Each structure stands twice: as structure tokens, then as C-alpha cells.
Amino acid sequence: MYTYTEFDDAFVRNRVAQFRAQVERRLDGSLTEDEFKPLRLMNGLYLQLHAYMLRVAIPYGTLNSRQMRQLALIADRWDKGYGHFTTRQNIQFNWPVLADVPDMLDALADVGMHAIQTSGNTIRNVTADHFAGAAADEIADPRPVAELIRQWSTDHPEFQFLPRKFKIAVTGSPNDRAVTRAHDIGLRMVRDASGAPGFEVIVGGGLGRTPMIGKVIRDFLPRADLLPYLEAIVATYNLLGRRDNKYKARIKITVHENGLDAFRDAVEARFAELRPAFSGIDQEVLAGIEAQFAPPAFRQADTAIFDARYATDPVFRSWADTNLTAHRDAGHAIVTISLKTPGQTPGDATSDQMRVMADLAERFGHDELRISHEQNVILPYVHRADLPAVFDALRAAGLAAANMGLVSDIIACPGMDYCALATARSIPVAQAIATRFEELKLEHEIGPLKIKISGCINACGHHHVGHIGILGLDRAGVENYQITLGGDGTEDAALGDRTGPGFAYDEIVPAIERIVGAYLDHRDSPAETFLMAYRRLGLGPFKAALYGSGEGARDRAA
């Protein structure tokens, strides 16, 4: 993985020193909150419902054990002993005291981390497939490219005050685990007819109050042209993007209002101007970055201990069947550590749990962890012989829920428990749904089902692309939850269909039960997933279960 150079370290330390002086001026009254706001946002500091919140960048979701332990230390010393992992592969600390934030940023810099460009109208943390470098279906590891984009975009003088925030995602696999079509720019690695690697370039995706699936602006872009083409896209958006209305300022609106063809023409013209200026220096930088992402030396070992435990321990077998993913090396597995134990806050990890995960990465995982956009933690390189020991340590730490991709593996934003923008609660709804289906013991019978919850129309919980999406709104001072069905964040990306009128807070869990009951009643076989059944059946039977008698679902729940 990438390690800071002397330049990186000096750059980050200088930013911390600048911000320390700005905080001192805010505390002594030299700066008003309005004057301080753009300065703190440049350094990832928000003012939330109850306190400040510091959002720390985890570029493309990759960190090592030393960095994870430092996050645990920060949680203990300056917060309340936990952190919240987000759908942008970041971590948020929800309770810092303003005077302590510069010390928190210095502690991050000690381990090659920062909070730069995790907020504001700039290019945000670049995200990537959380299985990158390990997945069996991968064309190539996308993280070196993501790191190149991070270096190019950080403090880019032209792009610090864009019309709105800007998000880029990269995947190296044909199976899209990075939700590229819901980003301002999505990059999917592909090969041309000759086998040369390049990118399918997608623009204009995004969720929020005007959800849109991104459109392909280039079917194939040679790898050597990536940075000048990205710069052409962002420069064109910076010029054409609306600044008169923040709700219409994202690139998705720019593409929609100008039309994809006209936007593409403007990008290609700017690309022709920019391309000579790069003169290959970006490829030299990329080559140096790639050397730091060489795969680890996979060891060879007997897997008999795994086979024996799998054959005799049904709890371990359930976890292995659910939370392990095929690895590029047959002797290894990708481990998803669930931060979604039923009843707990999705995405939260205590400082003790962070230290356990750091220890496991150091002992068994080639000292590497990943944060997924689904708010879980990944050990990408674990030998199968070590899986029983990993499972035992996770179970002791309350991290062994066997629910990856199942009903209780819910994505949820912080909602009205923390966020000043939220109009409804998300966390208690997620907890109640997960707890209910744990009681019913139906999760594994139901199979893959992605539920995503947002506490306001900004859609930080990605509800539009959930198989079941839940949007919390305020209706005359009362929480009301709208449901969408059939969303998909993969390579077959689709926005969910709204079912109809929303549900009160105390009605939303029974409503989800009725939807799931309708699926179980109507599926062809256990092999037909919820999403497959919805695409075959359409909204009709689910809407009938929601708003009709729903007796079949109630009988099943009873």
C-alpha cells in the first residue's frame, strides 16, 4: 500500500499548522463561525446537531494496522471510544472538542493520514472496490490509479471551489462493487479488442434529491490518457456547472441540462488542449505508485484445520459460507468483518474492536485492512488455515455476525441522531429491522437482500440503489418513511421504484416484514434472489402486500 513521501508528510503537517492557527483565532473570537466555516470544511470538520464532527479520509478504503490503532487511540483520547465508518470509505468522529481537533490531525499525520477534502465543494475522497488487489474476478488492482487521482486532485488550484462536491469511484472488476454509476465520475477497468487495459468512463451519476444513473461518456479510454481526461471533465463542469442554485449544481444536472453529446464535445475539446501538457509525467508517477501495491507473498500451507472446523462447527460454517469471498489465490480468502451485529449501530466500531481488527491484520492479513462502502471492514489476504483463529478472535470481540449481504447487513446514515440535515432517524430503524429478522431466524432463508436507509433526501445511506430503500422524511413534524424497491448499485445499476405512501416510525418494520414475506411467497425457488424476483414480478405483488391485507406475510411472521 502507498506510504507517504517527505513531500506528503510536509504538506499535511503544514496544513495542520495552518488549521491550528485558524482554530486559535476562532476560539479567541477573531473569527466568527461564518468566517471559520469554509476553513474548517477544508479540513474535514463539520458542525453537526450536537457537536463538531471530524471526517477522516481513508483513501480508496485502504489502511494498515498502525493506522487502525491510531484511529482507536483518537477515539479514546478525544472522542467517546468509537468511530463511525461511512459509505465514502471514511471514518467519522462525532464528539470532538474544537480545541482538540488540531491535535487529532497531528495524530493522524503521525501515521500518514489526514482529513483534507473530506468536505467542501471539491474532489472528495476517491473510493474503490473494497476487494481490490484480492478479488478473483479482477482485471487489475484499481488502487494505484485511485492513488494517482488522489495526488492529482489534492489541493488542485482550479478545483478547490467547484459548483458542488465531486465524487470519483474506481473499480478494476467487471462486477462493480464500487457503485461507479452513482458517482460524478465512475471508472471501470476494461480491455480493448487487443487486450490493452483502459477505462470505461461514466459521468453524471449521483443520488440525493435528483437521483440519476451515470452515463458512459467514453467506452474506452487508454490508461495513459486518464488524468488529462479527468481534468477535462472537471474543468468543463467547473465552467458549465450552475452556481445559482446549490440543488442544481452537481454535474448530473450539468450533463442533463446540456445533453450528454454537447457535454462530451466540450470535454473532448478541452482534453485535446490538456493532453500535451501532461507529457507522460503522470505515467512516471503512476509507475512509482504501482510498485507500492505489489501483492504480498502468499504462503503455502495445509488447509486441513479449516476443513475440519468447517465440517464439525455449524456456527463457523455459517460464517464462512456468508462472510468469505473467493480470492485470486486459492489458498486464501477475503474476509468481511461485519459491523452490523443485529441491534448495534451500522458502521460503528469501538476502539477495542479497532485494535482487534488491527491485530488480526498484522498477524494473519499481511498488515492490510479495507473499509467498504457498505460500512464493513475487510481483511483481504487471509490464508484459509488461519480462518478458524480469525473467527474465534472476531467472535470474542462481537464482530462475527454471519450476515454479509443479508437483511441485517444494512447501510444507514447517522440520521437525526447526529446530523443537522436529517429529517428522520435512520439508526434506530436499522437496529429494529435487524433485530426483528434475527428474532424470526429468516435471514439465511431470505438470502441476498440489501437494505439501505437515509435520514433525509441527501441520500447518504444510498437508499435509491437498495434492493429495499428507506427514506426518512418529516411530514408536519412527524417522521414518515418512504419505501423504494428494486434498486441496484452494481454494474446493472438501477434506481428503486417508489411503492406509494410512506409509513410512520412504528409501522416501518412491519412494512418491511410484509415485503419480505411477499418475496418468500412468490419466488420461484430459493435460488431466485429478492432482486431477481422483483425484476421478474414487478411492483404489483409487493405493493399489494404493503397496502393490501398482507395476511400471508403476517401469518409467516407469526
NUMAR-991280 format. One line per 5 residues: number of its first residue (from 1); their letters; for each residue x, y, z of C-alpha. Coordinates in steps of 0.05 Angstrom, whole numbers, plus 5000, padded with zeros to 4 digits. Layout:
BEGIN
NUM	A	X/Y/Z  ... $
END
This chain:
BEGIN
1	MYTYT	5000/5000/5000  5021/5072/4990  5065/5105/5043  5076/5179/5050  5137/5212/5018 $
6	EFDDA	5173/5270/5052  5132/5317/5008  5067/5285/5030  5086/5290/5103  5109/5362/5098 $
11	FVRNR	5045/5381/5060  5000/5351/5113  5039/5379/5172  5036/5448/5141  4960/5442/5133 $
16	VAQFR	4954/5421/5206  4995/5481/5229  4952/5528/5187  4888/5499/5216  4915/5502/5287 $
21	AQVER	4924/5577/5278  4854/5583/5249  4824/5545/5308  4860/5591/5356  4831/5652/5321 $
26	RLDGS	4761/5621/5325  4769/5606/5399  4793/5677/5416  4736/5708/5376  4779/5735/5319 $
31	LTEDE	4738/5693/5271  4662/5686/5272  4631/5618/5259  4611/5642/5189  4683/5662/5175 $
36	FKPLR	4710/5598/5205  4663/5552/5167  4699/5549/5099  4765/5539/5135  4741/5481/5177 $
41	LMNGL	4706/5448/5118  4772/5448/5080  4798/5405/5137  4740/5356/5144  4707/5389/5205 $
46	YLQLH	4632/5395/5207  4585/5426/5258  4532/5373/5269  4469/5370/5310  4502/5364/5379 $
51	AYMLR	4577/5375/5368  4632/5381/5316  4646/5321/5273  4714/5305/5243  4713/5263/5179 $
56	VAIPY	4779/5228/5166  4799/5205/5096  4816/5132/5084  4836/5137/5011  4804/5080/4969 $
61	GTLNS	4788/5047/5036  4859/5021/5050  4896/5025/5116  4945/4985/5157  4946/4961/5229 $
66	RQMRQ	4986/5021/5255  4935/5068/5224  4876/5029/5253  4907/5030/5322  4917/5105/5316 $
71	LALIA	4843/5113/5300  4828/5074/5363  4874/5119/5403  4840/5181/5375  4772/5152/5392 $
76	DRWDK	4794/5141/5464  4833/5205/5476  4790/5256/5440  4722/5225/5427  4676/5174/5462 $
81	GYGHF	4713/5110/5448  4685/5093/5379  4685/5115/5306  4634/5110/5250  4656/5082/5183 $
86	TTRQN	4618/5113/5125  4595/5097/5054  4653/5140/5028  4703/5092/5060  4719/5146/5112 $
91	IQFNW	4714/5146/5188  4677/5199/5228  4689/5221/5299  4624/5251/5325  4644/5285/5391 $
96	PVLAD	4710/5323/5385  4721/5388/5422  4743/5443/5375  4806/5459/5414  4828/5386/5407 $
101	VPDML	4819/5379/5332  4889/5403/5313  4919/5351/5360  4875/5298/5327  4900/5320/5259 $
106	DALAD	4972/5317/5283  4960/5246/5309  4933/5227/5241  4994/5257/5206  5038/5214/5251 $
111	VGMHA	5012/5152/5213  5003/5181/5143  4930/5202/5148  4891/5267/5143  4822/5298/5135 $
116	IQTSG	4836/5342/5075  4780/5347/5023  4732/5303/5061  4683/5361/5057  4672/5424/5017 $
121	NTIRN	4659/5436/4943  4720/5399/4919  4741/5329/4896  4726/5284/4956  4759/5220/4979 $
126	VTADH	4769/5174/4919  4735/5108/4932  4749/5039/4902  4727/4966/4904  4740/4942/4975 $
131	FAGAA	4764/4875/4948  4816/4909/4903  4880/4870/4893  4850/4807/4921  4786/4791/4883 $
136	ADEIA	4786/4731/4837  4746/4768/4783  4792/4828/4779  4825/4854/4715  4875/4895/4754 $
141	DPRPV	4883/4928/4821  4850/4997/4814  4883/5027/4876  4946/5054/4842  4901/5093/4796 $
146	AELIR	4859/5117/4855  4922/5140/4890  4944/5177/4827  4877/5212/4825  4884/5229/4899 $
151	QWSTD	4951/5261/4888  4927/5299/4827  4864/5325/4860  4891/5344/4928  4895/5420/4932 $
156	HPEFQ	4888/5425/4857  4885/5501/4848  4830/5500/4796  4784/5453/4833  4781/5478/4905 $
161	FLPRK	4716/5516/4895  4674/5475/4848  4599/5487/4840  4588/5429/4888  4623/5369/4919 $
166	FKIAV	4652/5319/4870  4660/5244/4878  4701/5194/4839  4699/5118/4844  4744/5065/4811 $
171	TGSPN	4735/4991/4801  4781/4940/4769  4729/4886/4763  4671/4873/4715  4629/4861/4777 $
176	DRAVT	4621/4931/4803  4630/4935/4879  4645/5010/4879  4576/5036/4856  4611/5073/4799 $
181	RAHDI	4546/5092/4764  4523/5132/4824  4584/5178/4823  4601/5243/4790  4655/5204/4753 $
186	GLRMV	4658/5128/4753  4716/5090/4724  4710/5016/4705  4772/4979/4681  4762/4946/4614 $
191	RDASG	4805/4919/4557  4800/4937/4484  4800/4887/4427  4875/4879/4430  4874/4866/4505 $
196	APGFE	4903/4934/4525  4877/4959/4592  4837/5023/4597  4773/5052/4627  4700/5058/4613 $
201	VIVGG	4687/5130/4636  4619/5146/4667  4595/5216/4684  4535/5248/4716  4514/5195/4767 $
206	GLGRT	4490/5214/4836  4435/5204/4886  4405/5258/4932  4342/5296/4915  4351/5284/4840 $
211	PMIGK	4378/5214/4832  4409/5195/4766  4448/5136/4738  4513/5157/4706  4522/5157/4630 $
216	VIRDF	4581/5130/4591  4620/5187/4561  4677/5143/4535  4671/5069/4521  4746/5061/4524 $
221	LPRAD	4798/5110/4549  4871/5088/4545  4903/5087/4614  4956/5138/4593  4901/5189/4579 $
226	LLPYL	4865/5183/4646  4889/5244/4683  4882/5294/4626  4813/5267/4610  4791/5272/4683 $
231	EAIVA	4818/5343/4685  4779/5359/4622  4714/5333/4653  4722/5371/4718  4745/5434/4683 $
236	TYNLL	4684/5431/4637  4638/5421/4696  4673/5478/4733  4657/5524/4675  4586/5500/4658 $
241	GRRDN	4561/5478/4726  4507/5521/4757  4524/5564/4817  4457/5599/4824  4423/5540/4858 $
246	KYKAR	4460/5490/4900  4407/5437/4888  4422/5441/4813  4497/5449/4818  4520/5376/4813 $
251	IKITV	4550/5350/4748  4490/5305/4737  4447/5367/4726  4501/5398/4682  4501/5336/4637 $
256	HENGL	4425/5332/4638  4414/5406/4620  4467/5409/4566  4457/5338/4539  4510/5284/4540 $
261	DAFRD	4532/5296/4468  4544/5371/4479  4579/5358/4545  4622/5304/4513  4642/5352/4456 $
266	AVEAR	4663/5405/4507  4704/5353/4546  4738/5326/4484  4757/5396/4462  4787/5411/4530 $
271	FAELR	4821/5343/4531  4856/5359/4465  4883/5422/4496  4906/5390/4560  4935/5324/4536 $
276	PAFSG	5002/5351/4511  5015/5387/4577  5017/5322/4616  5074/5295/4571  5077/5228/4606 $
281	IDQEV	5098/5253/4674  5034/5225/4704  5052/5156/4679  5120/5161/4712  5087/5178/4777 $
286	LAGIE	5037/5121/4767  5094/5071/4756  5125/5091/4823  5058/5084/4857  5045/5015/4827 $
291	AQFAP	5109/4989/4857  5080/5001/4926  5018/4959/4910  5053/4894/4893  5013/4835/4920 $
296	PAFRQ	5040/4803/4984  5079/4739/4983  5024/4687/4991  5047/4629/5033  5030/4557/5021 $
301	ADTAI	5001/4518/5079  4957/4458/5094  4883/4477/5098  4864/4415/5139  4849/4456/5201 $
306	FDARY	4799/4498/5162  4767/4436/5131  4760/4401/5198  4729/4462/5232  4682/4474/5174 $
311	ATDPV	4658/4401/5177  4645/4400/5252  4625/4471/5273  4560/4496/5243  4569/4567/5271 $
316	FRSWA	4637/4573/5238  4609/4541/5174  4553/4593/5171  4603/4650/5179  4650/4620/5127 $
321	DTNLT	4594/4610/5077  4569/4681/5086  4628/4726/5101  4683/4696/5058  4694/4715/4985 $
326	AHRDA	4735/4679/4931  4808/4703/4929  4855/4707/4870  4898/4656/4906  4861/4591/4920 $
331	GHAIV	4895/4582/4988  4869/4649/5013  4802/4682/5026  4775/4752/5031  4744/4762/5100 $
336	TISLK	4687/4812/5111  4683/4833/5184  4612/4854/5197  4600/4919/5234  4525/4902/5233 $
341	TPGQT	4513/4855/5291  4437/4859/5300  4419/4913/5349  4483/4953/5340  4493/5018/5301 $
346	PGDAT	4513/5001/5229  4584/5022/5214  4605/5036/5286  4667/5003/5316  4693/5013/5387 $
351	SDQMR	4766/5028/5399  4775/4958/5428  4744/4928/5364  4790/4970/5321  4850/4943/5359 $
356	VMADL	4826/4871/5350  4819/4883/5275  4888/4915/5273  4918/4855/5310  4885/4806/5261 $
361	AERFG	4911/4845/5201  4981/4844/5229  4980/4771/5249  4941/4740/5192  4927/4791/5138 $
366	HDELR	4993/4818/5112  4981/4881/5153  4925/4908/5110  4852/4926/5121  4798/4956/5077 $
371	ISHEQ	4737/4997/5093  4678/4980/5048  4626/5029/5023  4577/4982/5057  4606/5003/5125 $
376	NVILP	4643/4938/5140  4717/4922/5148  4755/4874/5102  4816/4831/5113  4835/4820/5040 $
381	YVHRA	4891/4769/5048  4878/4713/5099  4903/4643/5089  4849/4591/5097  4889/4555/5151 $
386	DLPAV	4883/4618/5193  4809/4628/5186  4789/4589/5249  4835/4632/5292  4808/4696/5258 $
391	FDALR	4737/4674/5270  4749/4659/5344  4780/4727/5355  4724/4762/5319  4671/4724/5358 $
396	AAGLA	4704/4744/5424  4702/4817/5401  4629/4816/5379  4649/4820/5306  4630/4752/5279 $
401	AANMG	4559/4764/5253  4549/4718/5193  4507/4768/5154  4546/4797/5095  4496/4817/5042 $
406	LVSDI	4436/4793/5084  4378/4831/5114  4415/4856/5176  4475/4880/5136  4441/4947/5130 $
411	IACPG	4473/5012/5105  4448/5071/5146  4469/5143/5152  4474/5174/5222  4406/5207/5212 $
416	MDYCA	4374/5252/5264  4416/5222/5320  4475/5264/5296  4463/5301/5230  4438/5372/5228 $
421	LATAR	4409/5360/5158  4369/5297/5176  4294/5298/5178  4284/5229/5209  4321/5175/5247 $
426	SIPVA	4360/5121/5210  4399/5084/5263  4340/5060/5306  4303/5037/5243  4363/4996/5221 $
431	QAIAT	4371/4967/5290  4298/4949/5295  4297/4915/5226  4360/4875/5241  4335/4855/5309 $
436	RFEEL	4267/4833/5283  4295/4788/5229  4345/4759/5278  4285/4740/5321  4249/4709/5261 $
441	KLEHE	4312/4669/5242  4296/4681/5168  4360/4716/5144  4393/4657/5111  4328/4632/5082 $
446	IGPLK	4316/4700/5051  4386/4703/5022  4419/4765/4990  4379/4827/5005  4409/4897/5010 $
451	IKISG	4370/4947/5053  4395/5019/5053  4367/5075/5097  4375/5150/5091  4350/5200/5143 $
456	CINAC	4339/5255/5092  4335/5269/5018  4410/5277/5012  4414/5201/5008  4478/5188/5047 $
461	GHHHV	4451/5118/5060  4446/5104/4985  4373/5085/4992  4359/5096/4918  4402/5036/4899 $
466	GHIGI	4379/4989/4955  4340/4927/4938  4296/4957/4992  4308/5031/5002  4281/5071/5060 $
471	LGLDR	4279/5147/5061  4261/5182/5125  4224/5249/5117  4189/5299/5161  4114/5304/5149 $
476	AGVEN	4085/5361/5190  4132/5346/5247  4123/5270/5244  4173/5220/5217  4150/5187/5154 $
481	YQITL	4187/5132/5116  4181/5122/5041  4200/5055/5011  4232/5041/4944  4242/4972/4914 $
486	GGDGT	4288/4944/4860  4348/4990/4866  4416/4963/4848  4486/4992/4857  4524/4941/4814 $
491	EDAAL	4543/4941/4740  4468/4934/4727  4454/4997/4766  4382/5018/4774  4342/5067/4817 $
496	GDRTG	4288/5037/4861  4214/5046/4848  4174/5083/4899  4119/5038/4927  4069/5091/4949 $
501	PGFAY	4052/5129/5013  4103/5127/5069  4098/5094/5137  4102/5121/5207  4162/5104/5251 $
506	DEIVP	4125/5048/5287  4099/5020/5221  4163/5013/5181  4188/4947/5210  4122/4911/5197 $
511	AIERI	4122/4941/5127  4190/4911/5113  4165/4844/5140  4107/4845/5091  4153/4859/5033 $
516	VGAYL	4200/4802/5051  4140/4757/5063  4114/4772/4993  4182/4754/4965  4184/4688/5001 $
521	DHRDS	4113/4672/4978  4126/4689/4905  4197/4668/4890  4208/4611/4841  4258/4576/4885 $
526	PAETF	4309/4592/4940  4358/4606/4883  4317/4666/4860  4342/4726/4899  4298/4784/4921 $
531	LMAYR	4324/4828/4865  4314/4773/4813  4243/4762/4837  4228/4836/4837  4253/4843/4765 $
536	RLGLG	4210/4785/4744  4147/4803/4782  4149/4879/4783  4120/4923/4837  4050/4892/4838 $
541	PFKAA	4053/4836/4889  4098/4876/4936  4052/4936/4934  3993/4891/4947  4029/4862/5008 $
546	LYGSG	4046/4931/5033  3979/4966/5026  3931/4907/5020  3914/4854/5070  3985/4826/5075 $
551	EGARD	3957/4766/5112  4006/4717/5082  4065/4757/5108  4034/4765/5177  4019/4691/5181 $
556	RAA	4092/4676/5164  4118/4725/5216  4072/4695/5269 $
END
